[in-house]
Amino acid sequence: MTTIACDGKSMAGDRKVTEQNMFYGTCKIFVIEDSIVGVAGCATSTNKWLAWFRAGCASDGPAFTDDDAMTALVLNRRGLFLYEECSDPDKVDGEIYAVGTGGQGALALMRENGWTATKAVKRMHKYDPNTGPKVTTIKLRDVPPMVPRG
């Protein structure tokens, strides 16, 4: 899987993809409209969910099978939201959270040590074999606010 972490000011995610016996790099953190979105899970599921989110979440959400597994963190100026294979997000209390196979470790490092999301994800590379050494970070202050249409 991966490690995606949010410290309230930024979101960071490693770039390692683990699919069966293959490993390759890709970005798992995106700016979509006024939000930073980080995804963890099976590539088929995350791609399906990202397409739904990019389309404005207009439907009830993508259909997932029992084999689909994905989690998304969405950070914007309204807060931090957690999506788990469905269209209904949970608002996370506070601004610090992490998901993926290295998520619990990254969360502990941020909470106990006051670390940034980037530092926590980089450290998880040492402990979680599914977290790679390269990290993408996007800061909320660099995401332009939504401009009302019309």
Backbone as a ProteinNet text record, in pm:
[ID]
protein_1_A
[PRIMARY]
MTTIACDGKSMAGDRKVTEQNMFYGTCKIFVIEDSIVGVAGCATSTNKWLAWFRAGCASDGPAFTDDDAMTALVLNRRGLFLYEECSDPDKVDGEIYAVGTGGQGALALMRENGWTATKAVKRMHKYDPNTGPKVTTIKLRDVPPMVPRG
[TERTIARY]
83.1	0	87.8	88.7	153.3	146.9	197.4	174.3	135	16	-33.5	-56.5	2	-10	-47.9	-124.5	-165.3	-137.6	-73.5	-44.8	-128.8	-228.1	-314.9	-269.3	-141.4	-85.5	-42.6	-16.6	28.2	-10.8	-3.9	-24.7	96	140.8	257.2	224.2	283.5	264.6	386.4	417.3	529.9	487.6	582.6	556.8	566.6	581.5	600.3	465.6	450.4	333.1	377.2	301.8	327.6	206.5	222.6	114.9	166.6	119	162.1	314.4	386.2	532.8	600.5	525.5	582.6	591.6	694.4	711.4	742.2	676.2	704.5	664.3	704.8	676.2	565.9	487	382.8	340.9	272.1	223.9	89.3	71.9	-51.9	-118.1	-59.8	-111.2	-145.4	-265.4	-312.3	-382.3	-381.9	-467	-586.3	-703.9	-828.1	-917.3	-941	-1012	-944	-1011.5	-952.7	-900.5	-881.7	-845.4	-715.4	-647.1	-535.9	-593.4	-570	-625.7	-511.4	-510.5	-413.1	-486.5	-440.1	-508.4	-414.7	-472.1	-399.7	-487	-426.1	-501.2	-470.4	-553.6	-540.6	-555.1	-465	-463.4	-595.9	-656.5	-785.1	-889.8	-892.4	-989.9	-961.8	-835.6	-803.8	-830.9	-801.2	-828.4	-978.1	-1056.4	-1202.8	-1255.8	-1206.1	-1250.4	-1206.2	-1082	-1032.8	-1115.9	-1154.5	-1238.8	-1371.9	-1430.7	-1556.1	-1538.4	-1430.8	-1406.7	-1381	-1302	-1273.1	-1399.9	-1495.8	-1622	-1717.7	-1673.8	-1754.7	-1840.3	-1815.8	-1890.2	-2039.9	-2075.6	-2215.5	-2303.1	-2248	-2327.7	-2309.5	-2364.9	-2351.3	-2211.6	-2126.7	-1991.3	-1968.5	-1843.2	-1813.4	-1854	-1880.5	-1913.3	-1783.3	-1773.5	-1655.6	-1694	-1602.9	-1623.3	-1560.5	-1577.7	-1518.3	-1366.2	-1307.7	-1161.6	-1106.6	-1193.6	-1149.6	-1122.8	-1014.1	-981.9	-911.4	-962	-896.7	-941.2	-854.5	-882	-830	-901.1	-856.1	-864.5	-765.3	-768.6	-786.4	-875.4	-900.3	-884.6	-789.1	-763.7	-798.8	-883	-912.3	-935.7	-974.3	-992.6	-1113.2	-1195	-1309	-1272.9	-1154.8	-1111.7	-1048	-1035.4	-976	-1085.8	-1096.6	-1202.7	-1144.9	-1205.1	-1161.9	-1269.5	-1229.9	-1318.9	-1266.4	-1356.4	-1319.8	-1417.2	-1375.9	-1452.9	-1598.6	-1630.1	-1768.5	-1771.7	-1890.3	-1903.1	-1926.9	-1951	-1979.3	-1852.6	-1801.5	-1677.3	-1705	-1605.7	-1607	-1514.2	-1560.3	-1473.5	-1385.9	-1256.2	-1159.8	-1148.8	-1162.4	-1140.9	-994	-968.1	-830	-780.4	-654.4	-597.4	-492.4	-467.7	-359.9	-419.1	-379.6	-424.8	-334.2	-335.4	-256.3	-324.7	-305.3	-364.1	-259.9	-297.5	-208.3	-138.9	-54.5	13.3	107.8	157.4	242.7	168.6	37.3	-42.1	-37.3	-51	-52	82	190.4	322.6	343	302.7	317.1	232.2	112.2	24	87.7	144.6	211.2	329	408.4	524	480.6	373.5	325.9	269.2	189.8	126.6	226.6	313	405.2	524.6	571.7	693.5	670.4	545.7	518.2	578.9	602.5	665.1	568.4	626.7	548	507.1	408.1	365.3	480.6	559	670.3	772.3	811.5	911.1	858.2	731	672.2	668.9	630.9	625.6	767.2	862.6	1000.7	1051.4	1018	1063.3	996.2	870.3	799.8	862.9	937.9	1009.9	1102	1154.9	1245.7	1172.6	1043.3	970.7	861.8	811	702.9	755.2	760.7	816.9	735.2	611.4	528	536.9	616.7	635.9	771.7	772	896.6	969	1094.8	1176.1	1143.8	1085.8	1052.9	915.9	905.9	783.4	739.8	609.4	548.4	476.5	494.8	426.8	360.7	236.9	166.3	117.9	145.7	104.3	-29.3	-115	-247.3	-237.5	-140.9	-127.5	-97.8	-48.4	-19.1	-137.1	-247.9	-367.5	-457.7	-487.8	-574.2	-716.2	-778.9	-919.2	-1009.6	-1124.3	-1222.8	-1278.3	-1291.4	-1354.3	-1497.3	-1596.4	-1734.9	-1759	-1832	-1864	-1979.2	-1975	-2088.7	-2057.5
-118	0	124.6	201.9	332.3	400.5	522.1	609.7	746.9	792	926.1	993.3	1111.2	1179.5	1325.4	1378.4	1518.4	1579.1	1694.2	1763.2	1890.1	1907.6	2024.9	2139.5	2144.2	2248.3	2192.2	2062	1997.4	1850.5	1789.8	1647.3	1589.9	1473.7	1407.5	1261.7	1208.8	1067.8	1013.4	888.9	827	797.2	760	739.3	592.9	500.7	359.3	289.8	219.8	137.7	-8.4	-86.4	-228.5	-301.4	-366.4	-443.2	-583.7	-677.6	-817.4	-821.6	-860.3	-868.8	-751.7	-647	-532.6	-413.3	-331.6	-207.1	-98.8	14.4	127.4	254.9	367.8	495	570.9	641.9	729.4	828.1	931.2	1031.2	986.9	1004.7	968	1087.6	1206	1329.8	1424.4	1480.7	1563.8	1688.9	1794.4	1910.2	1895.2	1889.9	1881.9	1994.8	2091.3	2215.1	2281.7	2294.7	2365.1	2269.2	2143.2	2040.5	1969.7	1924	1830.9	1693.5	1600	1466.1	1365.6	1277.5	1168.7	1036.7	940.9	811.7	697.1	597	475.7	356.3	252.4	130.8	77	-13.1	-77.3	28.5	24.4	126.5	133.2	20.3	19.9	96.2	73.2	139.6	288.3	324.3	465.9	543.2	484	552	571.6	471.6	480	591.7	594.1	695.2	835	849	979.7	1033.3	948.1	992.2	1044.6	975.7	1019.6	1153.4	1168.4	1291.6	1408.5	1385.1	1490.6	1535.6	1444.3	1478.1	1552.5	1584.3	1663.8	1584.2	1454.6	1369.2	1373.2	1382.2	1401.8	1279.7	1162.1	1040.7	989.4	871.8	809.8	755	763.1	712	590.2	557.2	442.5	311.8	214	80.9	6.1	-48.4	-125.4	-270.6	-360.6	-502.7	-534.9	-658.1	-700	-694.9	-704	-700.3	-558	-461.1	-321.8	-271.8	-201.6	-141.9	-9.8	96.8	226.1	319.4	414	518.4	648.2	757	888.1	988.3	1076.5	1192.5	1315	1405.1	1528.4	1644.6	1732	1850	1974.4	2059.7	2190.1	2288.2	2408.3	2510.3	2483.5	2385.6	2346.6	2236.6	2176.9	2072.8	1954.7	1846.6	1722	1616.4	1544.7	1447.2	1312.5	1206.6	1069.5	997.6	939.5	858.9	715.4	621	480.1	408.1	389.6	313.5	355.9	478	522.4	671.9	721.4	862.1	952.2	894.8	974.8	994.7	1116.4	1138.8	1155.9	1121.8	1151.8	1270	1370.4	1482.9	1437.7	1453.4	1411.8	1521.6	1484.4	1580.3	1619.7	1747.8	1794.3	1798.4	1820.3	1837.2	1733.3	1639.8	1543.3	1404.2	1338.1	1201.7	1138.8	1006.3	935	803.2	757.1	631.4	549.3	425.5	335.1	241.3	155.5	57.2	122.3	240.6	314.5	425.1	428.8	537.6	549.1	438.3	444.9	492.8	446	491.2	639.2	683.8	825.9	912.2	866.4	940.7	955.3	847.8	853.1	949.3	947.3	1037.2	1183.8	1212.8	1351.2	1396.4	1311.5	1349.6	1357.6	1258.1	1252	1346.6	1365.5	1443.4	1578.7	1606.4	1732.1	1738.7	1622.5	1618.6	1663.9	1710	1741.4	1611.1	1620.6	1503.7	1448.6	1536.5	1493.3	1413.3	1464.6	1396	1260	1253.3	1127.5	1022.8	1063.3	968	919.8	1010.6	969.8	870.2	889.4	795.9	659.5	657.8	530.4	439.9	497.9	416.1	316	353.2	264.6	147.7	163.6	63.5	-10	49.9	-11.2	-47	-175	-214.2	-165.8	-123.2	-74.5	76	143.9	288.2	314	389	416.8	538.9	558	668.6	804.8	806.5	934.1	980.3	1110	1165.1	1288.9	1299	1418.8	1492.3	1623.8	1705.5	1824	1852.8	1971	2047.4	2177.2	2262.6	2328	2334.9	2393.2	2539.2	2611.7	2753.6	2772.4	2667.2	2674.9	2638.1	2596.8	2557.3	2679.3	2725.6	2844.1	2813.5	2911.2	2890	2882.2	2821	2809.8	2947.1	2972.7	3095.4	3058	3123.8	3089.7	3101	3004.9	3007.3	3102.4	3163.1	3245.3	3384.8
0	0	0	106.8	101.4	237.2	242.7	357.2	304.9	345.3	315	450.1	470	599.2	578.6	674.5	672.4	808.5	809.9	936	953.2	866.9	873.9	785.6	757.6	670.8	536.3	533.3	409.8	412.3	293.6	281	209.3	255.7	196.8	170.3	66.1	34.1	-36.2	-5.8	-76.6	-220	-302.7	-445.3	-488	-392.5	-426	-442.6	-554.6	-579.2	-570.2	-494.1	-480.4	-535.2	-648.2	-710.8	-734.9	-657.3	-662.9	-652.1	-756.5	-751.1	-820.7	-853.8	-924	-829.7	-852.4	-779	-880.9	-869.2	-956.3	-884.7	-936.9	-873.1	-942.9	-864.9	-918.1	-809.5	-849.6	-754.5	-697.6	-566.6	-499.9	-431.7	-451.6	-393.1	-508	-506.7	-617.5	-566	-647.4	-623	-715.9	-656.9	-733.7	-682.7	-769.5	-736.4	-617.8	-504.1	-389.6	-282.2	-319.5	-221.7	-257.9	-154	-170.9	-142.6	-233.3	-222.6	-224	-125.7	-120.7	-118.3	-199.5	-209	-174.4	-108.6	-72.1	-106.2	-158.5	-187.7	-324.9	-368	-498.4	-608.8	-708	-813.5	-889.2	-916.6	-987.1	-906.4	-777.2	-690.3	-677.7	-656.6	-640	-767.8	-881.9	-1009.4	-1030.9	-995.1	-1007.3	-915.2	-791.7	-696.4	-739.3	-786.5	-831.9	-948.1	-1041.2	-1153.5	-1101.9	-1004.9	-944.5	-872.5	-796.4	-721.8	-816.8	-922.2	-1020.5	-1092.6	-1107	-1174.7	-1082.1	-961	-870.9	-774.7	-762.4	-666.9	-695.4	-821.7	-859.1	-833.2	-843.4	-824.2	-682	-656.3	-524.4	-499.6	-595.5	-580.2	-666.7	-687.9	-772.4	-705.6	-788.9	-737	-709.9	-590.9	-553.6	-532.2	-567.1	-540.2	-405	-361.1	-233.7	-237.4	-356.5	-369.6	-375.3	-398.2	-403.3	-262.2	-248.4	-119.1	-145.2	-86.6	-101.2	9.3	37.8	134.6	76.5	100.4	53.1	167.4	171.1	260.1	172.7	212.8	139.3	236.5	207.2	289.7	210.8	271	212	326.6	294.4	397.1	487.7	453.4	536.9	636.1	619.8	712.9	642.7	718.1	669.5	668.1	555.9	536.7	496.8	548.9	522.2	442.4	330.2	247	248.7	270.8	263.9	172.5	47.2	-51.7	-63.3	-29.3	-42.1	-69.6	-93.5	-128.3	-7.3	110	228	311.1	315.9	391.3	540.8	619.3	762	783.8	858	892.3	1008.4	991.5	1092.9	1198.2	1325.5	1433.3	1433.2	1439.7	1434.4	1292	1276.4	1142.3	1108.9	1199.9	1180	1162.6	1052.4	1029.2	924	917	817.7	784.1	660.5	614.3	541	511.3	440.5	538.2	484	568.6	668.2	637	729.5	802.7	788.2	843	994.6	1064.9	1210.9	1266.2	1205.5	1249	1221.6	1103.2	1068.4	1159.8	1190.9	1280.8	1419	1470.3	1600.7	1598.5	1492	1482.6	1479.1	1406.1	1398.8	1534	1596.8	1723.5	1839	1849.5	1963.5	1950.5	1827.7	1807	1741.9	1700.9	1633.3	1493.8	1434.2	1301.5	1192.9	1082.8	964.1	896	809.5	732.6	649.9	589.6	505.6	585.2	700.2	782.7	829.4	865.4	911.5	799.9	678.6	566.7	532.8	531.3	502.2	605.2	731.8	834.7	820.4	777.8	764.8	659.1	567.1	468.5	537.8	652.8	726.3	791.6	819.5	895.7	819	713.9	636.8	497.9	463	332.6	213.2	235.7	125.6	106.7	189	177.6	115.6	5.7	-64.9	-11	-54	-3.5	-64.6	-183.8	-247.5	-200.8	-169.8	-111.9	-189.5	-213.9	-271.7	-159.7	-152.7	-52.3	-121.6	-81.3	-129.1	-6.6	-4.1	107.3	75.3	175.1	156.5	113	163.1	126.5	-22.9	-89.7	-234.1	-320.9	-260.2	-335.9	-345.1	-466.7	-478.9	-431.6	-364.3	-322.9	-444.9	-426.3	-534.7	-568.6	-696.1	-743.5	-782.6	-724.6	-758.1	-908.7	-962.2	-1104.1	-1129.9	-1248.9	-1287.3	-1312.3
[MASK]
++++++++++++++++++++++++++++++++++++++++++++++++++++++++++++++++++++++++++++++++++++++++++++++++++++++++++++++++++++++++++++++++++++++++++++++++++++++

